[in-house]
């Protein structure tokens, strides 16, 4: 039996295991290996898209079917459906707006400075922003995971809450590598403060979700953050794939994506076997 403060502490640990994936991405590999690792990160993110959309849509269909059957008000099903699509729109279009405002002119800069060191600096800046986008998408996903931990605890399912914490802690370690995927090809040393900020953005929401989920149950909030995370991750995957195509062959990219998917599914299977 764990008390409330232990729950919050474990929720924080589950989120901040995201830092465990950072060292692998920061190792000094050859350019070819870095390109493969970037593709591996894309595979992990593709799995997360499948995972978050699956959970969000399951919640939506359950709500809609319940409303049609007359067990709950029709407005509940309609609200869940609208929330799902609104979250996806925010994730996709919201990041597109962010890109147009803060990453505008990237293509022109690359064309003009193609063979210079300045081009490398410009590319690195873009990768920093891309890594931040990934951290935001994963953070939204982890917030929903934290909600499920907190809601399991307050419902009396203490064992389930513990299993969720263990499973999410293991899974978040792989997400840390996904966040730094765009930066594996960077030749610049990454500032520690920047890495800490990425970890807080990606892992901190697990703790916040655990806290909020333990005091307020909201299926709509759960759907919103899952769908937002899915939309955001779709956006950054397309950007990462575009960068990867310039670094290596499509065969290498697809091999990396396959292994990343395999890794994601296997870690999720471990969580499921554990009872989560």
Secondary structure, DSSP 4 states (H G I P E B T S, - for coil): ---HHHHHHHHHHHHHGGGGGHHHHHS---HHHHHHHHHHHHHHHHHHHHHHHHHHHHHHHHHHHHHHTTSS-HHHHHHHHHHHHHHHHHHHHHHHHHHHHHSTTHHHHHHHTTTSHHHHHHHHHHHHHHHHHHHHHHHHHHHHHHHHHHHHHHTT-HHHHHHHHHHHHHHHHHHHHHHHGGGTT--SPPPHHHHHHHHHHHHHHHHHHHHHHTT---HHHHHHHHHHHHHHHHHHHHHHHHHHHTTS-HHHHHHHHHHHHHHHHHHHHHHHHTT-
